[in-house]
Amino acid sequence: MSEGDGEVCVEAGELIEVFKALGNPARLQIMQWLKDPDAHFGAYEPIADRRTVGVCVTHIQAKSGLAQSTVSSYMSTLERAGLVRLTRVGKWTHYRRDEERLAQVARAMDTTI
């Protein structure tokens, strides 16, 4: 990301990585679930506050029905694209959406595309 006039800009290459990450239906579904974690993961006992820390990767895996290795790979892809943030709570890994980054991507799409 570069800065110009005090605003963070998303480079074209970064947009491509975002589109690649969201081009997978399962990753897109996970991002939709993470938008409202209480509604989508309410059946799972939270290890930490879902709104501030995120959703435990084991809960994402259980809800998706995908293999643990697949979910880990998908979450790494979303993290590399800057769409989610990882937080560790003890031995547990939690993910939440990076809403600031998503807003930057939306602004970049508005001015680029």
BELFEN-V58976 format. One record per residue. N is the residue number from 1. SS is DSSP state (a for helix, b for strand, c for the rest). PHI is phi in radians with two decimals (* if undefined). OMEGA is omega in degrees with one decimal (999 if undefined). Layout:
n=N ss=SS phi=PHI omega=OMEGA
n=N ss=SS phi=PHI omega=OMEGA
//
This chain:
n=1 ss=c phi=* omega=175.9
n=2 ss=b phi=-1.99 omega=-179.0
n=3 ss=b phi=-2.04 omega=175.8
n=4 ss=b phi=-2.59 omega=-178.5
n=5 ss=c phi=0.99 omega=176.5
n=6 ss=c phi=1.41 omega=-179.5
n=7 ss=b phi=-1.88 omega=179.5
n=8 ss=b phi=-1.39 omega=-180.0
n=9 ss=b phi=-1.88 omega=177.0
n=10 ss=c phi=-1.74 omega=-179.2
n=11 ss=c phi=-1.24 omega=-179.4
n=12 ss=a phi=-1.01 omega=179.3
n=13 ss=a phi=-1.10 omega=178.0
n=14 ss=a phi=-1.21 omega=176.3
n=15 ss=a phi=-1.09 omega=178.9
n=16 ss=a phi=-1.06 omega=178.3
n=17 ss=a phi=-1.10 omega=177.3
n=18 ss=a phi=-1.09 omega=-179.2
n=19 ss=a phi=-1.10 omega=177.0
n=20 ss=a phi=-1.08 omega=-178.7
n=21 ss=a phi=-1.09 omega=-177.4
n=22 ss=a phi=-1.50 omega=179.6
n=23 ss=c phi=-1.29 omega=177.7
n=24 ss=c phi=-1.60 omega=-176.3
n=25 ss=a phi=-1.00 omega=-179.0
n=26 ss=a phi=-1.20 omega=178.2
n=27 ss=a phi=-1.16 omega=176.7
n=28 ss=a phi=-1.09 omega=178.2
n=29 ss=a phi=-1.08 omega=178.9
n=30 ss=a phi=-1.06 omega=178.7
n=31 ss=a phi=-1.08 omega=177.1
n=32 ss=a phi=-1.14 omega=177.8
n=33 ss=a phi=-1.08 omega=-177.2
n=34 ss=a phi=-1.21 omega=177.5
n=35 ss=a phi=-1.13 omega=177.7
n=36 ss=c phi=-2.34 omega=-172.8
n=37 ss=a phi=-1.11 omega=-179.9
n=38 ss=a phi=-1.15 omega=179.9
n=39 ss=a phi=-1.23 omega=-172.8
n=40 ss=a phi=-1.61 omega=-178.5
n=41 ss=a phi=-2.15 omega=-178.6
n=42 ss=c phi=-1.07 omega=-179.5
n=43 ss=c phi=-1.31 omega=-177.3
n=44 ss=c phi=-1.87 omega=178.0
n=45 ss=c phi=-1.15 omega=-178.0
n=46 ss=c phi=-1.22 omega=175.9
n=47 ss=c phi=-1.51 omega=178.0
n=48 ss=c phi=-2.56 omega=-179.2
n=49 ss=c phi=-1.11 omega=-176.0
n=50 ss=c phi=-1.14 omega=-176.7
n=51 ss=c phi=-1.23 omega=-176.3
n=52 ss=c phi=-1.68 omega=-176.3
n=53 ss=c phi=-1.74 omega=-180.0
n=54 ss=c phi=2.03 omega=-176.8
n=55 ss=b phi=-1.79 omega=178.4
n=56 ss=b phi=-1.10 omega=-178.5
n=57 ss=a phi=-1.04 omega=178.2
n=58 ss=a phi=-1.16 omega=177.9
n=59 ss=a phi=-1.29 omega=175.9
n=60 ss=a phi=-1.09 omega=179.6
n=61 ss=a phi=-1.09 omega=-178.6
n=62 ss=a phi=-1.11 omega=-178.7
n=63 ss=a phi=-1.18 omega=-176.9
n=64 ss=a phi=-1.33 omega=-176.4
n=65 ss=c phi=1.33 omega=179.9
n=66 ss=c phi=-1.57 omega=177.3
n=67 ss=c phi=-1.12 omega=-179.7
n=68 ss=a phi=-1.00 omega=-179.1
n=69 ss=a phi=-1.13 omega=178.6
n=70 ss=a phi=-1.16 omega=179.6
n=71 ss=a phi=-1.11 omega=177.9
n=72 ss=a phi=-1.05 omega=178.3
n=73 ss=a phi=-1.11 omega=179.3
n=74 ss=a phi=-1.10 omega=-178.6
n=75 ss=a phi=-1.20 omega=176.0
n=76 ss=a phi=-1.10 omega=178.0
n=77 ss=a phi=-1.10 omega=178.8
n=78 ss=a phi=-1.13 omega=178.8
n=79 ss=a phi=-1.19 omega=178.6
n=80 ss=a phi=-1.06 omega=178.4
n=81 ss=c phi=-1.35 omega=178.3
n=82 ss=c phi=1.43 omega=-175.1
n=83 ss=c phi=-1.56 omega=177.8
n=84 ss=b phi=-2.30 omega=174.9
n=85 ss=b phi=-2.05 omega=-179.1
n=86 ss=b phi=-1.76 omega=173.4
n=87 ss=b phi=-2.37 omega=176.3
n=88 ss=b phi=-1.74 omega=174.5
n=89 ss=b phi=-2.17 omega=-173.6
n=90 ss=c phi=1.08 omega=179.8
n=91 ss=c phi=-1.57 omega=-174.2
n=92 ss=b phi=-1.72 omega=176.6
n=93 ss=b phi=-1.82 omega=-179.8
n=94 ss=b phi=-2.07 omega=178.0
n=95 ss=b phi=-2.24 omega=171.8
n=96 ss=b phi=-2.44 omega=178.8
n=97 ss=b phi=-1.17 omega=173.6
n=98 ss=c phi=-1.68 omega=-173.7
n=99 ss=a phi=-1.11 omega=178.0
n=100 ss=a phi=-1.12 omega=178.5
n=101 ss=a phi=-1.11 omega=178.9
n=102 ss=a phi=-1.09 omega=177.1
n=103 ss=a phi=-1.16 omega=177.5
n=104 ss=a phi=-1.10 omega=179.4
n=105 ss=a phi=-1.12 omega=179.6
n=106 ss=a phi=-1.09 omega=177.7
n=107 ss=a phi=-1.11 omega=179.9
n=108 ss=a phi=-1.11 omega=178.4
n=109 ss=a phi=-1.13 omega=-179.5
n=110 ss=a phi=-1.12 omega=-178.0
n=111 ss=a phi=-1.65 omega=-174.7
n=112 ss=a phi=-1.72 omega=-172.0
n=113 ss=c phi=-1.70 omega=999
//
